[in-house]
Amino acid sequence: MTANTPVVNKYAPILRNGVATAGLIQSAQWVDNLVLVAGAAKSYTRPAGTNPAGGAVTSSGPAGSIVHATILRITATGGPVWVDTNGNTAAVPVADNTSGNGPVCIPAGLPYFMALPLSTQNLSFIADAPVALSIEAWW
């Protein structure tokens, strides 16, 4: 059996009799896993893949063009996990940050959806304890 080549597929609801089923979405065809070491930031570049179907979404183009993931679902085995989407190295907050560029907290065990602007290419993750992450990607 050969493995499928991963692609960044479109985020779309599942339709039943033409009606979107609440809370049910197409599974991501691109899934990455990261293992974080306690206290060490890890950089992650959002995936880009070939658009097999084309489409009229800003981040997509004709069939065969390169698309960048704009929606991520991140699930952590522990936590909290902090993620920086502003191009900075993630750091666990130890004081107030009211500048608008602080990291986002991803709670342990709960899937966290994140819509990324096209200008965001890299993310940085950090946690106080060892954690494994599942990162599912769609455009």
N, CA, C and O atoms as a GROMACS GRO file, in nm:
protein
  556
    1MET      N    1   0.084  -0.118   0.000
    1MET     CA    2   0.000   0.000   0.000
    1MET      C    3   0.089   0.124   0.000
    1MET      O    4   0.183   0.132   0.079
    2THR      N    5   0.060   0.218  -0.086
    2THR     CA    6   0.140   0.340  -0.091
    2THR      C    7   0.067   0.453  -0.018
    2THR      O    8  -0.056   0.460  -0.017
    3ALA      N    9   0.145   0.540   0.041
    3ALA     CA   10   0.088   0.653   0.114
    3ALA      C   11   0.045   0.762   0.017
    3ALA      O   12   0.107   0.782  -0.088
    4ASN      N   13  -0.062   0.832   0.052
    4ASN     CA   14  -0.106   0.945  -0.028
    4ASN      C   15  -0.013   1.063  -0.007
    4ASN      O   16   0.042   1.080   0.102
    5THR      N   17   0.005   1.144  -0.110
    5THR     CA   18   0.081   1.268  -0.096
    5THR      C   19  -0.008   1.369  -0.026
    5THR      O   20  -0.118   1.395  -0.073
    6PRO      N   21   0.038   1.427   0.087
    6PRO     CA   22  -0.048   1.522   0.157
    6PRO      C   23  -0.071   1.648   0.074
    6PRO      O   24   0.017   1.695   0.002
    7VAL      N   25  -0.191   1.702   0.086
    7VAL     CA   26  -0.227   1.827   0.021
    7VAL      C   27  -0.295   1.916   0.124
    7VAL      O   28  -0.354   1.867   0.220
    8VAL      N   29  -0.287   2.046   0.103
    8VAL     CA   30  -0.362   2.140   0.186
    8VAL      C   31  -0.498   2.155   0.121
    8VAL      O   32  -0.512   2.222   0.019
    9ASN      N   33  -0.599   2.091   0.181
    9ASN     CA   34  -0.732   2.093   0.120
    9ASN      C   35  -0.817   2.207   0.175
    9ASN      O   36  -0.780   2.272   0.273
   10LYS      N   37  -0.930   2.229   0.110
   10LYS     CA   38  -1.021   2.338   0.146
   10LYS      C   39  -1.099   2.304   0.273
   10LYS      O   40  -1.146   2.192   0.290
   11TYR      N   41  -1.111   2.401   0.361
   11TYR     CA   42  -1.192   2.387   0.482
   11TYR      C   43  -1.337   2.399   0.439
   11TYR      O   44  -1.379   2.503   0.389
   12ALA      N   45  -1.413   2.293   0.459
   12ALA     CA   46  -1.552   2.295   0.413
   12ALA      C   47  -1.638   2.210   0.504
   12ALA      O   48  -1.594   2.107   0.555
   13PRO      N   49  -1.762   2.254   0.526
   13PRO     CA   50  -1.854   2.175   0.608
   13PRO      C   51  -1.898   2.049   0.533
   13PRO      O   52  -1.890   2.042   0.410
   14ILE      N   53  -1.943   1.952   0.608
   14ILE     CA   54  -2.000   1.831   0.551
   14ILE      C   55  -2.149   1.857   0.527
   14ILE      O   56  -2.220   1.904   0.616
   15LEU      N   57  -2.194   1.828   0.407
   15LEU     CA   58  -2.334   1.849   0.373
   15LEU      C   59  -2.411   1.717   0.383
   15LEU      O   60  -2.364   1.613   0.337
   16ARG      N   61  -2.528   1.723   0.443
   16ARG     CA   62  -2.622   1.611   0.449
   16ARG      C   63  -2.753   1.661   0.390
   16ARG      O   64  -2.814   1.752   0.446
   17ASN      N   65  -2.796   1.603   0.279
   17ASN     CA   66  -2.917   1.647   0.210
   17ASN      C   67  -2.911   1.796   0.177
   17ASN      O   68  -3.012   1.867   0.184
   18GLY      N   69  -2.790   1.844   0.142
   18GLY     CA   70  -2.772   1.984   0.102
   18GLY      C   71  -2.760   2.082   0.217
   18GLY      O   72  -2.751   2.202   0.195
   19VAL      N   73  -2.760   2.032   0.341
   19VAL     CA   74  -2.753   2.119   0.458
   19VAL      C   75  -2.623   2.092   0.534
   19VAL      O   76  -2.588   1.976   0.558
   20ALA      N   77  -2.552   2.199   0.570
   20ALA     CA   78  -2.427   2.184   0.646
   20ALA      C   79  -2.458   2.125   0.783
   20ALA      O   80  -2.550   2.170   0.853
   21THR      N   81  -2.382   2.024   0.821
   21THR     CA   82  -2.398   1.960   0.951
   21THR      C   83  -2.313   2.035   1.053
   21THR      O   84  -2.191   2.040   1.039
   22ALA      N   85  -2.375   2.093   1.153
   22ALA     CA   86  -2.306   2.176   1.252
   22ALA      C   87  -2.193   2.097   1.319
   22ALA      O   88  -2.213   1.984   1.364
   23GLY      N   89  -2.075   2.158   1.324
   23GLY     CA   90  -1.962   2.099   1.393
   23GLY      C   91  -1.889   1.990   1.318
   23GLY      O   92  -1.791   1.936   1.369
   24LEU      N   93  -1.933   1.956   1.199
   24LEU     CA   94  -1.869   1.849   1.123
   24LEU      C   95  -1.802   1.909   1.000
   24LEU      O   96  -1.867   1.974   0.918
   25ILE      N   97  -1.672   1.886   0.987
   25ILE     CA   98  -1.595   1.941   0.875
   25ILE      C   99  -1.516   1.830   0.807
   25ILE      O  100  -1.499   1.721   0.862
   26GLN      N  101  -1.470   1.859   0.687
   26GLN     CA  102  -1.384   1.764   0.616
   26GLN      C  103  -1.254   1.750   0.694
   26GLN      O  104  -1.200   1.849   0.741
   27SER      N  105  -1.205   1.629   0.707
   27SER     CA  106  -1.078   1.611   0.777
   27SER      C  107  -0.966   1.672   0.693
   27SER      O  108  -0.970   1.672   0.570
   28ALA      N  109  -0.866   1.723   0.763
   28ALA     CA  110  -0.752   1.782   0.694
   28ALA      C  111  -0.673   1.671   0.625
   28ALA      O  112  -0.656   1.562   0.680
   29GLN      N  113  -0.624   1.701   0.506
   29GLN     CA  114  -0.538   1.606   0.437
   29GLN      C  115  -0.392   1.637   0.464
   29GLN      O  116  -0.303   1.563   0.423
   30TRP      N  117  -0.366   1.749   0.536
   30TRP     CA  118  -0.230   1.785   0.575
   30TRP      C  119  -0.229   1.794   0.727
   30TRP      O  120  -0.295   1.880   0.785
   31VAL      N  121  -0.154   1.706   0.792
   31VAL     CA  122  -0.143   1.705   0.938
   31VAL      C  123   0.005   1.695   0.974
   31VAL      O  124   0.075   1.604   0.929
   32ASP      N  125   0.053   1.791   1.056
   32ASP     CA  126   0.190   1.788   1.106
   32ASP      C  127   0.186   1.761   1.255
   32ASP      O  128   0.086   1.788   1.322
   33ASN      N  129   0.295   1.708   1.307
   33ASN     CA  130   0.309   1.686   1.451
   33ASN      C  131   0.440   1.749   1.497
   33ASN      O  132   0.544   1.733   1.433
   34LEU      N  133   0.433   1.820   1.608
   34LEU     CA  134   0.552   1.878   1.670
   34LEU      C  135   0.562   1.824   1.811
   34LEU      O  136   0.461   1.800   1.877
   35VAL      N  137   0.685   1.804   1.856
   35VAL     CA  138   0.710   1.767   1.994
   35VAL      C  139   0.790   1.880   2.056
   35VAL      O  140   0.901   1.911   2.012
   36LEU      N  141   0.732   1.943   2.159
   36LEU     CA  142   0.797   2.054   2.226
   36LEU      C  143   0.872   2.006   2.348
   36LEU      O  144   0.822   1.924   2.425
   37VAL      N  145   0.992   2.056   2.366
   37VAL     CA  146   1.072   2.032   2.486
   37VAL      C  147   1.037   2.143   2.584
   37VAL      O  148   1.021   2.258   2.544
   38ALA      N  149   1.026   2.112   2.710
   38ALA     CA  150   0.988   2.210   2.810
   38ALA      C  151   1.078   2.335   2.804
   38ALA      O  152   1.201   2.325   2.811
   39GLY      N  153   1.014   2.451   2.792
   39GLY     CA  154   1.086   2.578   2.797
   39GLY      C  155   1.162   2.617   2.672
   39GLY      O  156   1.227   2.721   2.670
   40ALA      N  157   1.156   2.538   2.566
   40ALA     CA  158   1.229   2.568   2.442
   40ALA      C  159   1.130   2.600   2.331
   40ALA      O  160   1.042   2.519   2.299
   41ALA      N  161   1.143   2.719   2.273
   41ALA     CA  162   1.055   2.758   2.163
   41ALA      C  163   1.088   2.678   2.038
   41ALA      O  164   1.204   2.643   2.013
   42LYS      N  165   0.985   2.648   1.959
   42LYS     CA  166   1.004   2.576   1.833
   42LYS      C  167   0.932   2.653   1.723
   42LYS      O  168   0.815   2.690   1.738
   43SER      N  169   1.001   2.675   1.613
   43SER     CA  170   0.946   2.747   1.498
   43SER      C  171   0.871   2.650   1.408
   43SER      O  172   0.907   2.532   1.397
   44TYR      N  173   0.766   2.700   1.343
   44TYR     CA  174   0.685   2.620   1.252
   44TYR      C  175   0.644   2.707   1.134
   44TYR      O  176   0.591   2.817   1.154
   45THR      N  177   0.668   2.661   1.014
   45THR     CA  178   0.627   2.732   0.893
   45THR      C  179   0.497   2.672   0.844
   45THR      O  180   0.486   2.551   0.824
   46ARG      N  181   0.398   2.758   0.826
   46ARG     CA  182   0.268   2.704   0.784
   46ARG      C  183   0.284   2.636   0.648
   46ARG      O  184   0.360   2.682   0.563
   47PRO      N  185   0.211   2.527   0.628
   47PRO     CA  186   0.230   2.448   0.507
   47PRO      C  187   0.178   2.516   0.382
   47PRO      O  188   0.083   2.595   0.384
   48ALA      N  189   0.241   2.482   0.274
   48ALA     CA  190   0.195   2.520   0.141
   48ALA      C  191   0.192   2.393   0.059
   48ALA      O  192   0.279   2.307   0.072
   49GLY      N  193   0.092   2.381  -0.025
   49GLY     CA  194   0.082   2.262  -0.106
   49GLY      C  195   0.019   2.295  -0.240
   49GLY      O  196  -0.016   2.410  -0.266
   50THR      N  197   0.005   2.196  -0.323
   50THR     CA  198  -0.054   2.216  -0.454
   50THR      C  199  -0.205   2.206  -0.444
   50THR      O  200  -0.258   2.112  -0.384
   51ASN      N  201  -0.274   2.303  -0.503
   51ASN     CA  202  -0.419   2.304  -0.504
   51ASN      C  203  -0.466   2.210  -0.615
   51ASN      O  204  -0.452   2.243  -0.733
   52PRO      N  205  -0.522   2.093  -0.580
   52PRO     CA  206  -0.560   1.998  -0.683
   52PRO      C  207  -0.686   2.038  -0.759
   52PRO      O  208  -0.705   1.996  -0.873
   53ALA      N  209  -0.771   2.120  -0.698
   53ALA     CA  210  -0.901   2.147  -0.759
   53ALA      C  211  -0.918   2.290  -0.809
   53ALA      O  212  -1.009   2.317  -0.887
   54GLY      N  213  -0.832   2.381  -0.765
   54GLY     CA  214  -0.855   2.521  -0.798
   54GLY      C  215  -0.965   2.577  -0.711
   54GLY      O  216  -1.023   2.504  -0.631
   55GLY      N  217  -0.994   2.702  -0.725
   55GLY     CA  218  -1.098   2.761  -0.644
   55GLY      C  219  -1.091   2.911  -0.649
   55GLY      O  220  -0.997   2.968  -0.706
   56ALA      N  221  -1.188   2.976  -0.590
   56ALA     CA  222  -1.195   3.121  -0.597
   56ALA      C  223  -1.169   3.185  -0.461
   56ALA      O  224  -1.226   3.289  -0.430
   57VAL      N  225  -1.083   3.122  -0.380
   57VAL     CA  226  -1.049   3.176  -0.250
   57VAL      C  227  -0.919   3.254  -0.262
   57VAL      O  228  -0.834   3.219  -0.343
   58THR      N  229  -0.903   3.359  -0.182
   58THR     CA  230  -0.784   3.444  -0.190
   58THR      C  231  -0.655   3.365  -0.188
   58THR      O  232  -0.562   3.396  -0.263
   59SER      N  233  -0.648   3.262  -0.102
   59SER     CA  234  -0.523   3.188  -0.088
   59SER      C  235  -0.511   3.074  -0.189
   59SER      O  236  -0.415   2.997  -0.183
   60SER      N  237  -0.603   3.063  -0.280
   60SER     CA  238  -0.593   2.955  -0.377
   60SER      C  239  -0.586   3.012  -0.518
   60SER      O  240  -0.600   3.133  -0.538
   61GLY      N  241  -0.563   2.927  -0.609
   61GLY     CA  242  -0.559   2.969  -0.748
   61GLY      C  243  -0.606   2.854  -0.834
   61GLY      O  244  -0.673   2.763  -0.784
   62PRO      N  245  -0.571   2.857  -0.961
   62PRO     CA  246  -0.613   2.748  -1.049
   62PRO      C  247  -0.553   2.615  -1.006
   62PRO      O  248  -0.456   2.611  -0.930
   63ALA      N  249  -0.611   2.509  -1.054
   63ALA     CA  250  -0.561   2.376  -1.023
   63ALA      C  251  -0.412   2.370  -1.051
   63ALA      O  252  -0.364   2.418  -1.154
   64GLY      N  253  -0.337   2.312  -0.957
   64GLY     CA  254  -0.193   2.299  -0.972
   64GLY      C  255  -0.116   2.415  -0.911
   64GLY      O  256   0.007   2.408  -0.903
   65SER      N  257  -0.183   2.522  -0.868
   65SER     CA  258  -0.112   2.635  -0.810
   65SER      C  259  -0.079   2.606  -0.664
   65SER      O  260  -0.133   2.512  -0.604
   66ILE      N  261   0.010   2.686  -0.607
   66ILE     CA  262   0.050   2.670  -0.468
   66ILE      C  263  -0.048   2.742  -0.378
   66ILE      O  264  -0.081   2.859  -0.403
   67VAL      N  265  -0.096   2.675  -0.274
   67VAL     CA  266  -0.184   2.737  -0.175
   67VAL      C  267  -0.117   2.729  -0.038
   67VAL      O  268  -0.043   2.635  -0.009
   68HIS      N  269  -0.144   2.828   0.044
   68HIS     CA  270  -0.092   2.831   0.180
   68HIS      C  271  -0.206   2.806   0.276
   68HIS      O  272  -0.316   2.857   0.257
   69ALA      N  273  -0.179   2.729   0.379
   69ALA     CA  274  -0.280   2.703   0.480
   69ALA      C  275  -0.318   2.834   0.547
   69ALA      O  276  -0.231   2.911   0.589
   70THR      N  277  -0.447   2.861   0.558
   70THR     CA  278  -0.494   2.979   0.628
   70THR      C  279  -0.573   2.943   0.753
   70THR      O  280  -0.602   3.031   0.835
   71ILE      N  281  -0.609   2.816   0.768
   71ILE     CA  282  -0.682   2.770   0.887
   71ILE      C  283  -0.607   2.653   0.947
   71ILE      O  284  -0.576   2.555   0.878
   72LEU      N  285  -0.577   2.663   1.076
   72LEU     CA  286  -0.510   2.556   1.148
   72LEU      C  287  -0.598   2.512   1.264
   72LEU      O  288  -0.664   2.593   1.329
   73ARG      N  289  -0.599   2.381   1.290
   73ARG     CA  290  -0.659   2.329   1.413
   73ARG      C  291  -0.544   2.266   1.490
   73ARG      O  292  -0.483   2.169   1.444
   74ILE      N  293  -0.515   2.322   1.607
   74ILE     CA  294  -0.401   2.278   1.687
   74ILE      C  295  -0.454   2.210   1.812
   74ILE      O  296  -0.537   2.266   1.884
   75THR      N  297  -0.406   2.089   1.838
   75THR     CA  298  -0.444   2.016   1.958
   75THR      C  299  -0.315   1.976   2.030
   75THR      O  300  -0.222   1.925   1.968
   76ALA      N  301  -0.312   2.002   2.161
   76ALA     CA  302  -0.194   1.972   2.242
   76ALA      C  303  -0.226   1.863   2.343
   76ALA      O  304  -0.337   1.857   2.396
   77THR      N  305  -0.128   1.775   2.370
   77THR     CA  306  -0.147   1.668   2.468
   77THR      C  307  -0.135   1.719   2.611
   77THR      O  308  -0.177   1.651   2.704
   78GLY      N  309  -0.079   1.835   2.629
   78GLY     CA  310  -0.061   1.896   2.760
   78GLY      C  311  -0.063   2.046   2.743
   78GLY      O  312  -0.096   2.097   2.636
   79GLY      N  313  -0.029   2.114   2.846
   79GLY     CA  314  -0.027   2.258   2.827
   79GLY      C  315  -0.039   2.332   2.958
   79GLY      O  316  -0.033   2.275   3.066
   80PRO      N  317  -0.056   2.460   2.944
   80PRO     CA  318  -0.090   2.527   2.820
   80PRO      C  319   0.030   2.540   2.726
   80PRO      O  320   0.146   2.531   2.767
   81VAL      N  321  -0.001   2.562   2.598
   81VAL     CA  322   0.098   2.591   2.495
   81VAL      C  323   0.075   2.735   2.451
   81VAL      O  324  -0.040   2.779   2.436
   82TRP      N  325   0.181   2.807   2.432
   82TRP     CA  326   0.174   2.946   2.386
   82TRP      C  327   0.224   2.952   2.243
   82TRP      O  328   0.326   2.892   2.210
   83VAL      N  329   0.152   3.024   2.157
   83VAL     CA  330   0.190   3.037   2.016
   83VAL      C  331   0.198   3.184   1.978
   83VAL      O  332   0.108   3.262   2.009
   84ASP      N  333   0.308   3.220   1.911
   84ASP     CA  334   0.326   3.356   1.862
   84ASP      C  335   0.307   3.356   1.711
   84ASP      O  336   0.371   3.277   1.640
   85THR      N  337   0.221   3.444   1.661
   85THR     CA  338   0.195   3.454   1.517
   85THR      C  339   0.246   3.585   1.459
   85THR      O  340   0.218   3.617   1.344
   86ASN      N  341   0.321   3.661   1.539
   86ASN     CA  342   0.369   3.793   1.498
   86ASN      C  343   0.512   3.794   1.449
   86ASN      O  344   0.570   3.900   1.430
   87GLY      N  345   0.571   3.676   1.430
   87GLY     CA  346   0.708   3.670   1.382
   87GLY      C  347   0.811   3.673   1.494
   87GLY      O  348   0.931   3.677   1.468
   88ASN      N  349   0.765   3.671   1.620
   88ASN     CA  350   0.855   3.669   1.734
   88ASN      C  351   0.876   3.525   1.781
   88ASN      O  352   0.798   3.436   1.747
   89THR      N  353   0.981   3.502   1.859
   89THR     CA  354   0.999   3.374   1.924
   89THR      C  355   0.905   3.368   2.043
   89THR      O  356   0.903   3.459   2.125
   90ALA      N  357   0.827   3.262   2.052
   90ALA     CA  358   0.729   3.250   2.160
   90ALA      C  359   0.798   3.245   2.295
   90ALA      O  360   0.906   3.188   2.310
   91ALA      N  361   0.732   3.306   2.393
   91ALA     CA  362   0.780   3.302   2.531
   91ALA      C  363   0.658   3.288   2.622
   91ALA      O  364   0.553   3.345   2.596
   92VAL      N  365   0.674   3.211   2.729
   92VAL     CA  366   0.568   3.200   2.828
   92VAL      C  367   0.560   3.333   2.902
   92VAL      O  368   0.660   3.379   2.956
   93PRO      N  369   0.442   3.396   2.905
   93PRO     CA  370   0.432   3.526   2.972
   93PRO      C  371   0.464   3.515   3.121
   93PRO      O  372   0.417   3.424   3.190
   94VAL      N  373   0.544   3.609   3.169
   94VAL     CA  374   0.576   3.616   3.311
   94VAL      C  375   0.540   3.753   3.369
   94VAL      O  376   0.558   3.778   3.488
   95ALA      N  377   0.490   3.841   3.282
   95ALA     CA  378   0.448   3.975   3.324
   95ALA      C  379   0.340   4.022   3.228
   95ALA      O  380   0.318   3.960   3.123
   96ASP      N  381   0.273   4.131   3.264
   96ASP     CA  382   0.171   4.188   3.177
   96ASP      C  383   0.231   4.228   3.042
   96ASP      O  384   0.344   4.277   3.036
   97ASN      N  385   0.154   4.207   2.935
   97ASN     CA  386   0.192   4.253   2.801
   97ASN      C  387   0.068   4.320   2.743
   97ASN      O  388  -0.029   4.252   2.709
   98THR      N  389   0.071   4.449   2.732
   98THR     CA  390  -0.043   4.524   2.679
   98THR      C  391  -0.008   4.593   2.549
   98THR      O  392  -0.069   4.695   2.514
   99SER      N  393   0.090   4.538   2.477
   99SER     CA  394   0.134   4.598   2.351
   99SER      C  395   0.061   4.542   2.230
   99SER      O  396   0.077   4.593   2.119
  100GLY      N  397  -0.021   4.438   2.249
  100GLY     CA  398  -0.096   4.381   2.138
  100GLY      C  399  -0.023   4.272   2.063
  100GLY      O  400  -0.078   4.218   1.968
  101ASN      N  401   0.100   4.239   2.103
  101ASN     CA  402   0.175   4.136   2.029
  101ASN      C  403   0.210   4.016   2.116
  101ASN      O  404   0.311   3.949   2.092
  102GLY      N  405   0.128   3.988   2.216
  102GLY     CA  406   0.153   3.874   2.304
  102GLY      C  407   0.118   3.742   2.237
  102GLY      O  408   0.048   3.740   2.136
  103PRO      N  409   0.168   3.632   2.293
  103PRO     CA  410   0.135   3.500   2.239
  103PRO      C  411  -0.007   3.460   2.278
  103PRO      O  412  -0.064   3.512   2.374
  104VAL      N  413  -0.062   3.366   2.203
  104VAL     CA  414  -0.197   3.313   2.228
  104VAL      C  415  -0.184   3.184   2.307
  104VAL      O  416  -0.095   3.103   2.281
  105CYS      N  417  -0.273   3.164   2.403
  105CYS     CA  418  -0.272   3.044   2.486
  105CYS      C  419  -0.361   2.936   2.423
  105CYS      O  420  -0.478   2.960   2.393
  106ILE      N  421  -0.303   2.818   2.405
  106ILE     CA  422  -0.379   2.702   2.358
  106ILE      C  423  -0.394   2.608   2.477
  106ILE      O  424  -0.295   2.554   2.526
  107PRO      N  425  -0.518   2.587   2.525
  107PRO     CA  426  -0.538   2.502   2.642
  107PRO      C  427  -0.511   2.355   2.610
  107PRO      O  428  -0.524   2.311   2.496
  108ALA      N  429  -0.473   2.280   2.712
  108ALA     CA  430  -0.441   2.138   2.697
  108ALA      C  431  -0.564   2.059   2.653
  108ALA      O  432  -0.672   2.076   2.708
  109GLY      N  433  -0.545   1.973   2.553
  109GLY     CA  434  -0.646   1.877   2.514
  109GLY      C  435  -0.764   1.930   2.436
  109GLY      O  436  -0.848   1.851   2.392
  110LEU      N  437  -0.774   2.060   2.417
  110LEU     CA  438  -0.887   2.117   2.344
  110LEU      C  439  -0.841   2.162   2.206
  110LEU      O  440  -0.741   2.234   2.196
  111PRO      N  441  -0.910   2.124   2.100
  111PRO     CA  442  -0.871   2.173   1.967
  111PRO      C  443  -0.889   2.323   1.960
  111PRO      O  444  -0.990   2.378   2.004
  112TYR      N  445  -0.790   2.390   1.905
  112TYR     CA  446  -0.791   2.535   1.893
  112TYR      C  447  -0.783   2.570   1.745
  112TYR      O  448  -0.685   2.538   1.678
  113PHE      N  449  -0.886   2.637   1.693
  113PHE     CA  450  -0.886   2.680   1.553
  113PHE      C  451  -0.821   2.816   1.543
  113PHE      O  452  -0.845   2.904   1.626
  114MET      N  453  -0.739   2.833   1.441
  114MET     CA  454  -0.670   2.960   1.419
  114MET      C  455  -0.677   2.995   1.270
  114MET      O  456  -0.633   2.917   1.185
  115ALA      N  457  -0.732   3.112   1.239
  115ALA     CA  458  -0.734   3.162   1.101
  115ALA      C  459  -0.616   3.258   1.086
  115ALA      O  460  -0.607   3.358   1.158
  116LEU      N  461  -0.528   3.228   0.993
  116LEU     CA  462  -0.406   3.307   0.976
  116LEU      C  463  -0.420   3.402   0.857
  116LEU      O  464  -0.471   3.363   0.752
  117PRO      N  465  -0.374   3.527   0.874
  117PRO     CA  466  -0.368   3.614   0.757
  117PRO      C  467  -0.260   3.563   0.661
  117PRO      O  468  -0.167   3.494   0.704
  118LEU      N  469  -0.271   3.597   0.534
  118LEU     CA  470  -0.174   3.549   0.436
  118LEU      C  471  -0.033   3.597   0.467
  118LEU      O  472   0.064   3.534   0.425
  119SER      N  473  -0.020   3.707   0.541
  119SER     CA  474   0.112   3.762   0.573
  119SER      C  475   0.185   3.681   0.679
  119SER      O  476   0.306   3.696   0.695
  120THR      N  477   0.114   3.596   0.753
  120THR     CA  478   0.177   3.515   0.857
  120THR      C  479   0.233   3.388   0.795
  120THR      O  480   0.158   3.303   0.747
  121GLN      N  481   0.365   3.374   0.796
  121GLN     CA  482   0.428   3.255   0.741
  121GLN      C  483   0.478   3.161   0.850
  121GLN      O  484   0.469   3.039   0.836
  122ASN      N  485   0.529   3.219   0.960
  122ASN     CA  486   0.590   3.138   1.064
  122ASN      C  487   0.521   3.157   1.198
  122ASN      O  488   0.478   3.267   1.232
  123LEU      N  489   0.511   3.049   1.272
  123LEU     CA  490   0.459   3.052   1.407
  123LEU      C  491   0.569   3.000   1.498
  123LEU      O  492   0.661   2.931   1.455
  124SER      N  493   0.558   3.035   1.626
  124SER     CA  494   0.653   2.987   1.725
  124SER      C  495   0.573   2.935   1.844
  124SER      O  496   0.481   3.002   1.891
  125PHE      N  497   0.608   2.816   1.892
  125PHE     CA  498   0.537   2.751   2.002
  125PHE      C  499   0.631   2.733   2.121
  125PHE      O  500   0.751   2.716   2.104
  126ILE      N  501   0.574   2.738   2.242
  126ILE     CA  502   0.650   2.708   2.363
  126ILE      C  503   0.554   2.656   2.470
  126ILE      O  504   0.436   2.692   2.472
  127ALA      N  505   0.606   2.572   2.559
  127ALA     CA  506   0.528   2.520   2.672
  127ALA      C  507   0.622   2.499   2.790
  127ALA      O  508   0.743   2.485   2.772
  128ASP      N  509   0.566   2.499   2.911
  128ASP     CA  510   0.646   2.478   3.032
  128ASP      C  511   0.687   2.332   3.052
  128ASP      O  512   0.783   2.303   3.122
  129ALA      N  513   0.614   2.242   2.989
  129ALA     CA  514   0.639   2.098   3.004
  129ALA      C  515   0.643   2.035   2.865
  129ALA      O  516   0.595   2.095   2.769
  130PRO      N  517   0.700   1.915   2.854
  130PRO     CA  518   0.700   1.848   2.722
  130PRO      C  519   0.557   1.828   2.672
  130PRO      O  520   0.469   1.787   2.747
  131VAL      N  521   0.535   1.858   2.545
  131VAL     CA  522   0.402   1.851   2.485
  131VAL      C  523   0.414   1.805   2.340
  131VAL      O  524   0.508   1.843   2.270
  132ALA      N  525   0.319   1.725   2.296
  132ALA     CA  526   0.308   1.691   2.154
  132ALA      C  527   0.191   1.769   2.096
  132ALA      O  528   0.087   1.783   2.160
  133LEU      N  529   0.209   1.820   1.974
  133LEU     CA  530   0.106   1.897   1.905
  133LEU      C  531   0.063   1.826   1.777
  133LEU      O  532   0.145   1.767   1.707
  134SER      N  533  -0.065   1.833   1.749
  134SER     CA  534  -0.119   1.793   1.620
  134SER      C  535  -0.164   1.922   1.552
  134SER      O  536  -0.242   1.998   1.609
  135ILE      N  537  -0.115   1.947   1.430
  135ILE     CA  538  -0.150   2.067   1.357
  135ILE      C  539  -0.213   2.026   1.225
  135ILE      O  540  -0.145   1.975   1.135
  136GLU      N  541  -0.344   2.048   1.213
  136GLU     CA  542  -0.417   2.018   1.090
  136GLU      C  543  -0.429   2.146   1.010
  136GLU      O  544  -0.452   2.253   1.068
  137ALA      N  545  -0.415   2.139   0.879
  137ALA     CA  546  -0.411   2.260   0.796
  137ALA      C  547  -0.508   2.253   0.680
  137ALA      O  548  -0.519   2.151   0.611
  138TRP      N  549  -0.579   2.365   0.658
  138TRP     CA  550  -0.668   2.383   0.544
  138TRP      C  551  -0.644   2.520   0.483
  138TRP      O  552  -0.581   2.606   0.545
  139TRP      N  553  -0.693   2.540   0.361
  139TRP     CA  554  -0.698   2.675   0.304
  139TRP      C  555  -0.841   2.718   0.297
  139TRP      O  556  -0.869   2.830   0.252
   0.00000   0.00000   0.00000
